[in-house]
Amino acid sequence: MQIETIWVVLTAVLVLIELWAINRVRKAEGKSSNKLVWMVVIVFVPLIGLIAWALAGPKHIAHNPHSPQTRQ
């Protein structure tokens, strides 16, 4: 496999992870301004931004279908 192919594959994987992270940030609880800052960091500083977001970013709230809050 040529080195160019490896770089293209790694870049594609990084872009997919960025899109996933941006979607998670968008769905997270918190202020819109904080979410916007995280999105900008993830996009413009990709690898370091993803690592920083994973360690300190807004946490996604998973909605448990069996929790009493979601029952009607």
PQR file with spaces between the fields and no chain letter, atoms N, CA, C, O and H, PARSE charges and radii, in Angstrom:
ATOM       1  N    MET     1       0.854   -1.175    0.000 -0.4000 1.5000
ATOM       2  CA   MET     1       0.000    0.000    0.000 -0.0000 2.0000
ATOM       3  C    MET     1       0.899    1.236    0.000  0.5500 1.7000
ATOM       4  O    MET     1       1.883    1.296    0.737 -0.5500 1.4000
ATOM       5  N    GLN     2       0.565    2.191   -0.806 -0.4000 1.5000
ATOM       6  CA   GLN     2       1.364    3.402   -0.901 -0.0000 2.0000
ATOM       7  C    GLN     2       1.086    4.331    0.271  0.5500 1.7000
ATOM       8  O    GLN     2       0.000    4.316    0.851 -0.5500 1.4000
ATOM       9  H    GLN     2      -0.234    2.142   -1.405  0.4000 1.0000
ATOM      10  N    ILE     3       2.067    5.126    0.602 -0.4000 1.5000
ATOM      11  CA   ILE     3       1.946    6.042    1.730 -0.0000 2.0000
ATOM      12  C    ILE     3       0.820    7.059    1.522  0.5500 1.7000
ATOM      13  O    ILE     3       0.169    7.474    2.481 -0.5500 1.4000
ATOM      14  H    ILE     3       2.949    5.138    0.131  0.4000 1.0000
ATOM      15  N    GLU     4       0.594    7.458    0.269 -0.4000 1.5000
ATOM      16  CA   GLU     4      -0.492    8.411   -0.010 -0.0000 2.0000
ATOM      17  C    GLU     4      -1.849    7.804    0.325  0.5500 1.7000
ATOM      18  O    GLU     4      -2.730    8.488    0.846 -0.5500 1.4000
ATOM      19  H    GLU     4       1.122    7.122   -0.510  0.4000 1.0000
ATOM      20  N    THR     5      -2.011    6.535    0.029 -0.4000 1.5000
ATOM      21  CA   THR     5      -3.266    5.854    0.327 -0.0000 2.0000
ATOM      22  C    THR     5      -3.502    5.799    1.833  0.5500 1.7000
ATOM      23  O    THR     5      -4.626    5.981    2.301 -0.5500 1.4000
ATOM      24  H    THR     5      -1.296    5.980   -0.394  0.4000 1.0000
ATOM      25  N    ILE     6      -2.446    5.550    2.575 -0.4000 1.5000
ATOM      26  CA   ILE     6      -2.569    5.501    4.034 -0.0000 2.0000
ATOM      27  C    ILE     6      -3.002    6.854    4.572  0.5500 1.7000
ATOM      28  O    ILE     6      -3.866    6.919    5.447 -0.5500 1.4000
ATOM      29  H    ILE     6      -1.533    5.403    2.195  0.4000 1.0000
ATOM      30  N    TRP     7      -2.419    7.939    4.065 -0.4000 1.5000
ATOM      31  CA   TRP     7      -2.792    9.276    4.518 -0.0000 2.0000
ATOM      32  C    TRP     7      -4.231    9.616    4.161  0.5500 1.7000
ATOM      33  O    TRP     7      -4.933   10.250    4.949 -0.5500 1.4000
ATOM      34  H    TRP     7      -1.717    7.887    3.355  0.4000 1.0000
ATOM      35  N    VAL     8      -4.669    9.203    2.994 -0.4000 1.5000
ATOM      36  CA   VAL     8      -6.058    9.463    2.592 -0.0000 2.0000
ATOM      37  C    VAL     8      -7.022    8.719    3.518  0.5500 1.7000
ATOM      38  O    VAL     8      -8.032    9.277    3.945 -0.5500 1.4000
ATOM      39  H    VAL     8      -4.099    8.688    2.354  0.4000 1.0000
ATOM      40  N    VAL     9      -6.710    7.473    3.822 -0.4000 1.5000
ATOM      41  CA   VAL     9      -7.567    6.678    4.716 -0.0000 2.0000
ATOM      42  C    VAL     9      -7.585    7.293    6.116  0.5500 1.7000
ATOM      43  O    VAL     9      -8.651    7.425    6.717 -0.5500 1.4000
ATOM      44  H    VAL     9      -5.889    7.020    3.474  0.4000 1.0000
ATOM      45  N    LEU    10      -6.421    7.669    6.638 -0.4000 1.5000
ATOM      46  CA   LEU    10      -6.372    8.286    7.963 -0.0000 2.0000
ATOM      47  C    LEU    10      -7.136    9.604    8.004  0.5500 1.7000
ATOM      48  O    LEU    10      -7.807    9.901    8.992 -0.5500 1.4000
ATOM      49  H    LEU    10      -5.555    7.562    6.150  0.4000 1.0000
ATOM      50  N    THR    11      -7.039   10.386    6.952 -0.4000 1.5000
ATOM      51  CA   THR    11      -7.772   11.653    6.871 -0.0000 2.0000
ATOM      52  C    THR    11      -9.279   11.404    6.839  0.5500 1.7000
ATOM      53  O    THR    11     -10.041   12.105    7.505 -0.5500 1.4000
ATOM      54  H    THR    11      -6.493   10.144    6.149  0.4000 1.0000
ATOM      55  N    ALA    12      -9.701   10.419    6.076 -0.4000 1.5000
ATOM      56  CA   ALA    12     -11.126   10.091    6.005 -0.0000 2.0000
ATOM      57  C    ALA    12     -11.646    9.633    7.367  0.5500 1.7000
ATOM      58  O    ALA    12     -12.749   10.008    7.764 -0.5500 1.4000
ATOM      59  H    ALA    12      -9.082    9.849    5.535  0.4000 1.0000
ATOM      60  N    VAL    13     -10.873    8.839    8.073 -0.4000 1.5000
ATOM      61  CA   VAL    13     -11.273    8.381    9.407 -0.0000 2.0000
ATOM      62  C    VAL    13     -11.368    9.569   10.361  0.5500 1.7000
ATOM      63  O    VAL    13     -12.314    9.665   11.143 -0.5500 1.4000
ATOM      64  H    VAL    13      -9.977    8.535    7.750  0.4000 1.0000
ATOM      65  N    LEU    14     -10.390   10.473   10.298 -0.4000 1.5000
ATOM      66  CA   LEU    14     -10.416   11.653   11.159 -0.0000 2.0000
ATOM      67  C    LEU    14     -11.640   12.520   10.877  0.5500 1.7000
ATOM      68  O    LEU    14     -12.267   13.021   11.810 -0.5500 1.4000
ATOM      69  H    LEU    14      -9.621   10.394    9.663  0.4000 1.0000
ATOM      70  N    VAL    15     -11.983   12.699    9.625 -0.4000 1.5000
ATOM      71  CA   VAL    15     -13.167   13.499    9.267 -0.0000 2.0000
ATOM      72  C    VAL    15     -14.436   12.836    9.799  0.5500 1.7000
ATOM      73  O    VAL    15     -15.322   13.522   10.309 -0.5500 1.4000
ATOM      74  H    VAL    15     -11.473   12.292    8.867  0.4000 1.0000
ATOM      75  N    LEU    16     -14.534   11.530    9.687 -0.4000 1.5000
ATOM      76  CA   LEU    16     -15.710   10.831   10.214 -0.0000 2.0000
ATOM      77  C    LEU    16     -15.813   10.971   11.737  0.5500 1.7000
ATOM      78  O    LEU    16     -16.903   11.165   12.274 -0.5500 1.4000
ATOM      79  H    LEU    16     -13.815   10.973    9.272  0.4000 1.0000
ATOM      80  N    ILE    17     -14.684   10.872   12.421 -0.4000 1.5000
ATOM      81  CA   ILE    17     -14.687   11.041   13.868 -0.0000 2.0000
ATOM      82  C    ILE    17     -15.060   12.472   14.240  0.5500 1.7000
ATOM      83  O    ILE    17     -15.784   12.689   15.212 -0.5500 1.4000
ATOM      84  H    ILE    17     -13.798   10.714   11.984  0.4000 1.0000
ATOM      85  N    GLU    18     -14.577   13.447   13.479 -0.4000 1.5000
ATOM      86  CA   GLU    18     -14.946   14.843   13.725 -0.0000 2.0000
ATOM      87  C    GLU    18     -16.445   15.060   13.557  0.5500 1.7000
ATOM      88  O    GLU    18     -17.076   15.719   14.383 -0.5500 1.4000
ATOM      89  H    GLU    18     -13.989   13.271   12.690  0.4000 1.0000
ATOM      90  N    LEU    19     -17.009   14.513   12.499 -0.4000 1.5000
ATOM      91  CA   LEU    19     -18.455   14.656   12.280 -0.0000 2.0000
ATOM      92  C    LEU    19     -19.246   14.024   13.419  0.5500 1.7000
ATOM      93  O    LEU    19     -20.247   14.581   13.869 -0.5500 1.4000
ATOM      94  H    LEU    19     -16.496   13.978   11.827  0.4000 1.0000
ATOM      95  N    TRP    20     -18.798   12.864   13.882 -0.4000 1.5000
ATOM      96  CA   TRP    20     -19.455   12.198   15.008 -0.0000 2.0000
ATOM      97  C    TRP    20     -19.362   13.068   16.259  0.5500 1.7000
ATOM      98  O    TRP    20     -20.351   13.238   16.973 -0.5500 1.4000
ATOM      99  H    TRP    20     -17.984   12.411   13.515  0.4000 1.0000
ATOM     100  N    ALA    21     -18.178   13.618   16.525 -0.4000 1.5000
ATOM     101  CA   ALA    21     -17.980   14.451   17.711 -0.0000 2.0000
ATOM     102  C    ALA    21     -18.823   15.720   17.641  0.5500 1.7000
ATOM     103  O    ALA    21     -19.412   16.130   18.641 -0.5500 1.4000
ATOM     104  H    ALA    21     -17.375   13.480   15.945  0.4000 1.0000
ATOM     105  N    ILE    22     -18.883   16.339   16.475 -0.4000 1.5000
ATOM     106  CA   ILE    22     -19.702   17.547   16.323 -0.0000 2.0000
ATOM     107  C    ILE    22     -21.174   17.230   16.573  0.5500 1.7000
ATOM     108  O    ILE    22     -21.877   18.019   17.204 -0.5500 1.4000
ATOM     109  H    ILE    22     -18.405   16.006   15.662  0.4000 1.0000
ATOM     110  N    ASN    23     -21.632   16.112   16.095 -0.4000 1.5000
ATOM     111  CA   ASN    23     -23.010   15.703   16.341 -0.0000 2.0000
ATOM     112  C    ASN    23     -23.254   15.480   17.828  0.5500 1.7000
ATOM     113  O    ASN    23     -24.302   15.863   18.348 -0.5500 1.4000
ATOM     114  H    ASN    23     -21.061   15.472   15.583  0.4000 1.0000
ATOM     115  N    ARG    24     -22.294   14.865   18.518 -0.4000 1.5000
ATOM     116  CA   ARG    24     -22.421   14.653   19.965 -0.0000 2.0000
ATOM     117  C    ARG    24     -22.434   15.993   20.710  0.5500 1.7000
ATOM     118  O    ARG    24     -23.207   16.172   21.652 -0.5500 1.4000
ATOM     119  H    ARG    24     -21.442   14.555   18.095  0.4000 1.0000
ATOM     120  N    VAL    25     -21.588   16.924   20.294 -0.4000 1.5000
ATOM     121  CA   VAL    25     -21.565   18.248   20.926 -0.0000 2.0000
ATOM     122  C    VAL    25     -22.901   18.937   20.701  0.5500 1.7000
ATOM     123  O    VAL    25     -23.448   19.547   21.620 -0.5500 1.4000
ATOM     124  H    VAL    25     -20.960   16.779   19.529  0.4000 1.0000
ATOM     125  N    ARG    26     -23.421   18.847   19.509 -0.4000 1.5000
ATOM     126  CA   ARG    26     -24.697   19.487   19.179 -0.0000 2.0000
ATOM     127  C    ARG    26     -25.837   18.960   20.046  0.5500 1.7000
ATOM     128  O    ARG    26     -26.728   19.722   20.422 -0.5500 1.4000
ATOM     129  H    ARG    26     -22.977   18.352   18.762  0.4000 1.0000
ATOM     130  N    LYS    27     -25.819   17.679   20.364 -0.4000 1.5000
ATOM     131  CA   LYS    27     -26.888   17.063   21.148 -0.0000 2.0000
ATOM     132  C    LYS    27     -26.667   17.154   22.653  0.5500 1.7000
ATOM     133  O    LYS    27     -27.552   16.783   23.423 -0.5500 1.4000
ATOM     134  H    LYS    27     -25.095   17.060   20.059  0.4000 1.0000
ATOM     135  N    ALA    28     -25.516   17.634   23.084 -0.4000 1.5000
ATOM     136  CA   ALA    28     -25.182   17.675   24.506 -0.0000 2.0000
ATOM     137  C    ALA    28     -25.961   18.768   25.226  0.5500 1.7000
ATOM     138  O    ALA    28     -26.437   19.729   24.621 -0.5500 1.4000
ATOM     139  H    ALA    28     -24.797   17.936   22.458  0.4000 1.0000
ATOM     140  N    GLU    29     -26.072   18.587   26.535 -0.4000 1.5000
ATOM     141  CA   GLU    29     -26.677   19.614   27.373 -0.0000 2.0000
ATOM     142  C    GLU    29     -25.672   20.746   27.534  0.5500 1.7000
ATOM     143  O    GLU    29     -24.465   20.506   27.517 -0.5500 1.4000
ATOM     144  H    GLU    29     -25.685   17.807   27.026  0.4000 1.0000
ATOM     145  N    GLY    30     -26.144   21.954   27.687 -0.4000 1.5000
ATOM     146  CA   GLY    30     -25.249   23.074   27.947 -0.0000 2.0000
ATOM     147  C    GLY    30     -25.589   24.281   27.101  0.5500 1.7000
ATOM     148  O    GLY    30     -26.513   24.270   26.287 -0.5500 1.4000
ATOM     149  H    GLY    30     -27.125   22.149   27.701  0.4000 1.0000
ATOM     150  N    LYS    31     -24.798   25.332   27.327 -0.4000 1.5000
ATOM     151  CA   LYS    31     -25.019   26.587   26.603 -0.0000 2.0000
ATOM     152  C    LYS    31     -24.631   26.444   25.138  0.5500 1.7000
ATOM     153  O    LYS    31     -23.699   25.718   24.792 -0.5500 1.4000
ATOM     154  H    LYS    31     -24.048   25.341   27.988  0.4000 1.0000
ATOM     155  N    SER    32     -25.353   27.140   24.300 -0.4000 1.5000
ATOM     156  CA   SER    32     -25.057   27.126   22.868 -0.0000 2.0000
ATOM     157  C    SER    32     -23.680   27.711   22.577  0.5500 1.7000
ATOM     158  O    SER    32     -22.982   27.248   21.675 -0.5500 1.4000
ATOM     159  H    SER    32     -26.110   27.730   24.581  0.4000 1.0000
ATOM     160  N    SER    33     -23.290   28.727   23.340 -0.4000 1.5000
ATOM     161  CA   SER    33     -21.985   29.344   23.101 -0.0000 2.0000
ATOM     162  C    SER    33     -20.853   28.364   23.415  0.5500 1.7000
ATOM     163  O    SER    33     -19.851   28.330   22.700 -0.5500 1.4000
ATOM     164  H    SER    33     -23.857   29.103   24.073  0.4000 1.0000
ATOM     165  N    ASN    34     -21.001   27.575   24.465 -0.4000 1.5000
ATOM     166  CA   ASN    34     -19.989   26.571   24.796 -0.0000 2.0000
ATOM     167  C    ASN    34     -19.905   25.505   23.708  0.5500 1.7000
ATOM     168  O    ASN    34     -18.817   25.074   23.327 -0.5500 1.4000
ATOM     169  H    ASN    34     -21.815   27.602   25.046  0.4000 1.0000
ATOM     170  N    LYS    35     -21.057   25.091   23.220 -0.4000 1.5000
ATOM     171  CA   LYS    35     -21.071   24.082   22.168 -0.0000 2.0000
ATOM     172  C    LYS    35     -20.419   24.612   20.891  0.5500 1.7000
ATOM     173  O    LYS    35     -19.699   23.886   20.205 -0.5500 1.4000
ATOM     174  H    LYS    35     -21.941   25.441   23.530  0.4000 1.0000
ATOM     175  N    LEU    36     -20.678   25.886   20.578 -0.4000 1.5000
ATOM     176  CA   LEU    36     -20.076   26.488   19.395 -0.0000 2.0000
ATOM     177  C    LEU    36     -18.552   26.537   19.522  0.5500 1.7000
ATOM     178  O    LEU    36     -17.835   26.262   18.559 -0.5500 1.4000
ATOM     179  H    LEU    36     -21.262   26.476   21.135  0.4000 1.0000
ATOM     180  N    VAL    37     -18.069   26.881   20.693 -0.4000 1.5000
ATOM     181  CA   VAL    37     -16.616   26.909   20.911 -0.0000 2.0000
ATOM     182  C    VAL    37     -16.024   25.518   20.705  0.5500 1.7000
ATOM     183  O    VAL    37     -14.991   25.378   20.050 -0.5500 1.4000
ATOM     184  H    VAL    37     -18.651   27.104   21.475  0.4000 1.0000
ATOM     185  N    TRP    38     -16.664   24.493   21.254 -0.4000 1.5000
ATOM     186  CA   TRP    38     -16.152   23.129   21.078 -0.0000 2.0000
ATOM     187  C    TRP    38     -16.159   22.721   19.607  0.5500 1.7000
ATOM     188  O    TRP    38     -15.220   22.079   19.138 -0.5500 1.4000
ATOM     189  H    TRP    38     -17.503   24.606   21.785  0.4000 1.0000
ATOM     190  N    MET    39     -17.198   23.085   18.885 -0.4000 1.5000
ATOM     191  CA   MET    39     -17.250   22.748   17.455 -0.0000 2.0000
ATOM     192  C    MET    39     -16.117   23.422   16.682  0.5500 1.7000
ATOM     193  O    MET    39     -15.488   22.799   15.827 -0.5500 1.4000
ATOM     194  H    MET    39     -17.962   23.607   19.265  0.4000 1.0000
ATOM     195  N    VAL    40     -15.862   24.692   16.984 -0.4000 1.5000
ATOM     196  CA   VAL    40     -14.781   25.411   16.311 -0.0000 2.0000
ATOM     197  C    VAL    40     -13.436   24.769   16.630  0.5500 1.7000
ATOM     198  O    VAL    40     -12.601   24.603   15.740 -0.5500 1.4000
ATOM     199  H    VAL    40     -16.373   25.197   17.679  0.4000 1.0000
ATOM     200  N    VAL    41     -13.222   24.411   17.884 -0.4000 1.5000
ATOM     201  CA   VAL    41     -11.959   23.773   18.276 -0.0000 2.0000
ATOM     202  C    VAL    41     -11.804   22.431   17.565  0.5500 1.7000
ATOM     203  O    VAL    41     -10.722   22.120   17.066 -0.5500 1.4000
ATOM     204  H    VAL    41     -13.900   24.546   18.606  0.4000 1.0000
ATOM     205  N    ILE    42     -12.855   21.647   17.512 -0.4000 1.5000
ATOM     206  CA   ILE    42     -12.791   20.340   16.852 -0.0000 2.0000
ATOM     207  C    ILE    42     -12.486   20.486   15.371  0.5500 1.7000
ATOM     208  O    ILE    42     -11.729   19.692   14.813 -0.5500 1.4000
ATOM     209  H    ILE    42     -13.734   21.900   17.917  0.4000 1.0000
ATOM     210  N    VAL    43     -13.063   21.486   14.731 -0.4000 1.5000
ATOM     211  CA   VAL    43     -12.868   21.657   13.292 -0.0000 2.0000
ATOM     212  C    VAL    43     -11.492   22.224   12.966  0.5500 1.7000
ATOM     213  O    VAL    43     -10.825   21.741   12.051 -0.5500 1.4000
ATOM     214  H    VAL    43     -13.679   22.132   15.184  0.4000 1.0000
ATOM     215  N    PHE    44     -11.062   23.244   13.704 -0.4000 1.5000
ATOM     216  CA   PHE    44      -9.833   23.941   13.325 -0.0000 2.0000
ATOM     217  C    PHE    44      -8.561   23.376   13.957  0.5500 1.7000
ATOM     218  O    PHE    44      -7.461   23.670   13.489 -0.5500 1.4000
ATOM     219  H    PHE    44     -11.604   23.637   14.448  0.4000 1.0000
ATOM     220  N    VAL    45      -8.693   22.582   14.999 -0.4000 1.5000
ATOM     221  CA   VAL    45      -7.542   21.922   15.609 -0.0000 2.0000
ATOM     222  C    VAL    45      -7.939   20.444   15.777  0.5500 1.7000
ATOM     223  O    VAL    45      -8.157   19.986   16.899 -0.5500 1.4000
ATOM     224  H    VAL    45      -9.587   22.344   15.379  0.4000 1.0000
ATOM     225  N    PRO    46      -8.030   19.706   14.674 -0.5600 1.5000
ATOM     226  CA   PRO    46      -8.700   18.417   14.668  0.2800 2.0000
ATOM     227  C    PRO    46      -8.243   17.407   15.727  0.5500 1.7000
ATOM     228  O    PRO    46      -9.048   17.024   16.577 -0.5500 1.4000
ATOM     229  N    LEU    47      -7.039   16.983   15.706 -0.4000 1.5000
ATOM     230  CA   LEU    47      -6.628   15.905   16.609 -0.0000 2.0000
ATOM     231  C    LEU    47      -6.595   16.370   18.054  0.5500 1.7000
ATOM     232  O    LEU    47      -7.134   15.699   18.934 -0.5500 1.4000
ATOM     233  H    LEU    47      -6.386   17.294   15.016  0.4000 1.0000
ATOM     234  N    ILE    48      -5.970   17.507   18.306 -0.4000 1.5000
ATOM     235  CA   ILE    48      -5.898   18.030   19.675 -0.0000 2.0000
ATOM     236  C    ILE    48      -7.289   18.423   20.162  0.5500 1.7000
ATOM     237  O    ILE    48      -7.617   18.217   21.330 -0.5500 1.4000
ATOM     238  H    ILE    48      -5.532   18.052   17.591  0.4000 1.0000
ATOM     239  N    GLY    49      -8.099   18.981   19.284 -0.4000 1.5000
ATOM     240  CA   GLY    49      -9.462   19.357   19.655 -0.0000 2.0000
ATOM     241  C    GLY    49     -10.311   18.154   20.038  0.5500 1.7000
ATOM     242  O    GLY    49     -11.082   18.218   20.996 -0.5500 1.4000
ATOM     243  H    GLY    49      -7.832   19.148   18.335  0.4000 1.0000
ATOM     244  N    LEU    50     -10.178   17.063   19.303 -0.4000 1.5000
ATOM     245  CA   LEU    50     -10.927   15.844   19.634 -0.0000 2.0000
ATOM     246  C    LEU    50     -10.493   15.277   20.977  0.5500 1.7000
ATOM     247  O    LEU    50     -11.324   14.841   21.773 -0.5500 1.4000
ATOM     248  H    LEU    50      -9.551   17.011   18.525  0.4000 1.0000
ATOM     249  N    ILE    51      -9.190   15.285   21.224 -0.4000 1.5000
ATOM     250  CA   ILE    51      -8.689   14.760   22.493 -0.0000 2.0000
ATOM     251  C    ILE    51      -9.167   15.642   23.650  0.5500 1.7000
ATOM     252  O    ILE    51      -9.613   15.128   24.676 -0.5500 1.4000
ATOM     253  H    ILE    51      -8.515   15.639   20.577  0.4000 1.0000
ATOM     254  N    ALA    52      -9.075   16.961   23.491 -0.4000 1.5000
ATOM     255  CA   ALA    52      -9.534   17.883   24.535 -0.0000 2.0000
ATOM     256  C    ALA    52     -11.028   17.718   24.789  0.5500 1.7000
ATOM     257  O    ALA    52     -11.468   17.712   25.938 -0.5500 1.4000
ATOM     258  H    ALA    52      -8.712   17.378   22.658  0.4000 1.0000
ATOM     259  N    TRP    53     -11.801   17.585   23.724 -0.4000 1.5000
ATOM     260  CA   TRP    53     -13.251   17.409   23.882 -0.0000 2.0000
ATOM     261  C    TRP    53     -13.562   16.094   24.598  0.5500 1.7000
ATOM     262  O    TRP    53     -14.445   16.045   25.455 -0.5500 1.4000
ATOM     263  H    TRP    53     -11.443   17.590   22.790  0.4000 1.0000
ATOM     264  N    ALA    54     -12.841   15.034   24.248 -0.4000 1.5000
ATOM     265  CA   ALA    54     -13.072   13.734   24.882 -0.0000 2.0000
ATOM     266  C    ALA    54     -12.767   13.781   26.377  0.5500 1.7000
ATOM     267  O    ALA    54     -13.423   13.105   27.171 -0.5500 1.4000
ATOM     268  H    ALA    54     -12.124   15.073   23.552  0.4000 1.0000
ATOM     269  N    LEU    55     -11.778   14.574   26.755 -0.4000 1.5000
ATOM     270  CA   LEU    55     -11.402   14.650   28.163 -0.0000 2.0000
ATOM     271  C    LEU    55     -12.233   15.652   28.958  0.5500 1.7000
ATOM     272  O    LEU    55     -12.550   15.397   30.119 -0.5500 1.4000
ATOM     273  H    LEU    55     -11.246   15.123   26.111  0.4000 1.0000
ATOM     274  N    ALA    56     -12.592   16.786   28.357 -0.4000 1.5000
ATOM     275  CA   ALA    56     -13.207   17.859   29.136 -0.0000 2.0000
ATOM     276  C    ALA    56     -14.466   18.446   28.531  0.5500 1.7000
ATOM     277  O    ALA    56     -15.048   19.361   29.113 -0.5500 1.4000
ATOM     278  H    ALA    56     -12.334   16.994   27.413  0.4000 1.0000
ATOM     279  N    GLY    57     -14.900   17.959   27.401 -0.4000 1.5000
ATOM     280  CA   GLY    57     -16.019   18.575   26.705 -0.0000 2.0000
ATOM     281  C    GLY    57     -17.365   18.279   27.327  0.5500 1.7000
ATOM     282  O    GLY    57     -17.463   17.554   28.317 -0.5500 1.4000
ATOM     283  H    GLY    57     -14.428   17.215   26.929  0.4000 1.0000
ATOM     284  N    PRO    58     -18.405   18.851   26.731 -0.5600 1.5000
ATOM     285  CA   PRO    58     -19.762   18.615   27.231  0.2800 2.0000
ATOM     286  C    PRO    58     -20.127   17.146   27.097  0.5500 1.7000
ATOM     287  O    PRO    58     -19.795   16.496   26.106 -0.5500 1.4000
ATOM     288  N    LYS    59     -20.797   16.650   28.082 -0.4000 1.5000
ATOM     289  CA   LYS    59     -21.161   15.236   28.100 -0.0000 2.0000
ATOM     290  C    LYS    59     -22.548   15.043   27.499  0.5500 1.7000
ATOM     291  O    LYS    59     -23.467   15.824   27.745 -0.5500 1.4000
ATOM     292  H    LYS    59     -21.066   17.178   28.887  0.4000 1.0000
ATOM     293  N    HIS    60     -22.673   14.002   26.720 -0.4000 1.5000
ATOM     294  CA   HIS    60     -23.946   13.654   26.087 -0.0000 2.0000
ATOM     295  C    HIS    60     -24.831   13.000   27.135  0.5500 1.7000
ATOM     296  O    HIS    60     -24.378   12.119   27.866 -0.5500 1.4000
ATOM     297  H    HIS    60     -21.926   13.368   26.520  0.4000 1.0000
ATOM     298  N    ILE    61     -26.061   13.412   27.216 -0.4000 1.5000
ATOM     299  CA   ILE    61     -27.010   12.821   28.143 -0.0000 2.0000
ATOM     300  C    ILE    61     -27.782   11.732   27.412  0.5500 1.7000
ATOM     301  O    ILE    61     -28.554   12.010   26.494 -0.5500 1.4000
ATOM     302  H    ILE    61     -26.428   14.128   26.622  0.4000 1.0000
ATOM     303  N    ALA    62     -27.567   10.507   27.825 -0.4000 1.5000
ATOM     304  CA   ALA    62     -28.280    9.391   27.206 -0.0000 2.0000
ATOM     305  C    ALA    62     -29.662    9.301   27.845  0.5500 1.7000
ATOM     306  O    ALA    62     -29.787    9.277   29.069 -0.5500 1.4000
ATOM     307  H    ALA    62     -26.940   10.281   28.570  0.4000 1.0000
ATOM     308  N    HIS    63     -30.668    9.252   27.032 -0.4000 1.5000
ATOM     309  CA   HIS    63     -32.034    9.158   27.531 -0.0000 2.0000
ATOM     310  C    HIS    63     -32.400    7.691   27.671  0.5500 1.7000
ATOM     311  O    HIS    63     -32.474    6.953   26.689 -0.5500 1.4000
ATOM     312  H    HIS    63     -30.567    9.272   26.038  0.4000 1.0000
ATOM     313  N    ASN    64     -32.625    7.288   28.907 -0.4000 1.5000
ATOM     314  CA   ASN    64     -32.996    5.915   29.202 -0.0000 2.0000
ATOM     315  C    ASN    64     -34.503    5.774   28.996  0.5500 1.7000
ATOM     316  O    ASN    64     -35.276    6.469   29.655 -0.5500 1.4000
ATOM     317  H    ASN    64     -32.564    7.887   29.705  0.4000 1.0000
ATOM     318  N    PRO    65     -34.937    4.893   28.100 -0.5600 1.5000
ATOM     319  CA   PRO    65     -36.377    4.768   27.847  0.2800 2.0000
ATOM     320  C    PRO    65     -37.145    4.230   29.051  0.5500 1.7000
ATOM     321  O    PRO    65     -38.372    4.327   29.089 -0.5500 1.4000
ATOM     322  N    HIS    66     -36.447    3.667   30.030 -0.4000 1.5000
ATOM     323  CA   HIS    66     -37.117    3.095   31.202 -0.0000 2.0000
ATOM     324  C    HIS    66     -37.101    4.041   32.395  0.5500 1.7000
ATOM     325  O    HIS    66     -37.601    3.695   33.465 -0.5500 1.4000
ATOM     326  H    HIS    66     -35.451    3.588   29.998  0.4000 1.0000
ATOM     327  N    SER    67     -36.534    5.227   32.225 -0.4000 1.5000
ATOM     328  CA   SER    67     -36.495    6.167   33.341 -0.0000 2.0000
ATOM     329  C    SER    67     -37.875    6.783   33.541  0.5500 1.7000
ATOM     330  O    SER    67     -38.622    6.946   32.576 -0.5500 1.4000
ATOM     331  H    SER    67     -36.127    5.508   31.356  0.4000 1.0000
ATOM     332  N    PRO    68     -38.219    7.122   34.761 -0.5600 1.5000
ATOM     333  CA   PRO    68     -39.544    7.689   35.037  0.2800 2.0000
ATOM     334  C    PRO    68     -39.777    9.040   34.376  0.5500 1.7000
ATOM     335  O    PRO    68     -40.930    9.419   34.170 -0.5500 1.4000
ATOM     336  N    GLN    69     -38.728    9.779   34.037 -0.4000 1.5000
ATOM     337  CA   GLN    69     -38.898   11.095   33.440 -0.0000 2.0000
ATOM     338  C    GLN    69     -39.441   11.038   32.030  0.5500 1.7000
ATOM     339  O    GLN    69     -40.126   11.967   31.601 -0.5500 1.4000
ATOM     340  H    GLN    69     -37.791    9.471   34.204  0.4000 1.0000
ATOM     341  N    THR    70     -39.151    9.955   31.283 -0.4000 1.5000
ATOM     342  CA   THR    70     -39.578    9.895   29.893 -0.0000 2.0000
ATOM     343  C    THR    70     -40.912    9.180   29.719  0.5500 1.7000
ATOM     344  O    THR    70     -41.476    9.184   28.625 -0.5500 1.4000
ATOM     345  H    THR    70     -38.595    9.200   31.632  0.4000 1.0000
ATOM     346  N    ARG    71     -41.410    8.581   30.754 -0.4000 1.5000
ATOM     347  CA   ARG    71     -42.703    7.891   30.639 -0.0000 2.0000
ATOM     348  C    ARG    71     -43.838    8.897   30.646  0.5500 1.7000
ATOM     349  O    ARG    71     -43.783    9.933   31.309 -0.5500 1.4000
ATOM     350  H    ARG    71     -40.951    8.577   31.643  0.4000 1.0000
ATOM     351  N    GLN    72     -44.867    8.556   29.888 -0.4000 1.5000
ATOM     352  CA   GLN    72     -46.029    9.456   29.834 -0.0000 2.0000
ATOM     353  C    GLN    72     -47.265    8.723   30.252  0.5500 1.7000
ATOM     354  O    GLN    72     -48.350    9.304   30.276 -0.5500 1.4000
ATOM     355  H    GLN    72     -44.912    7.714   29.350  0.4000 1.0000
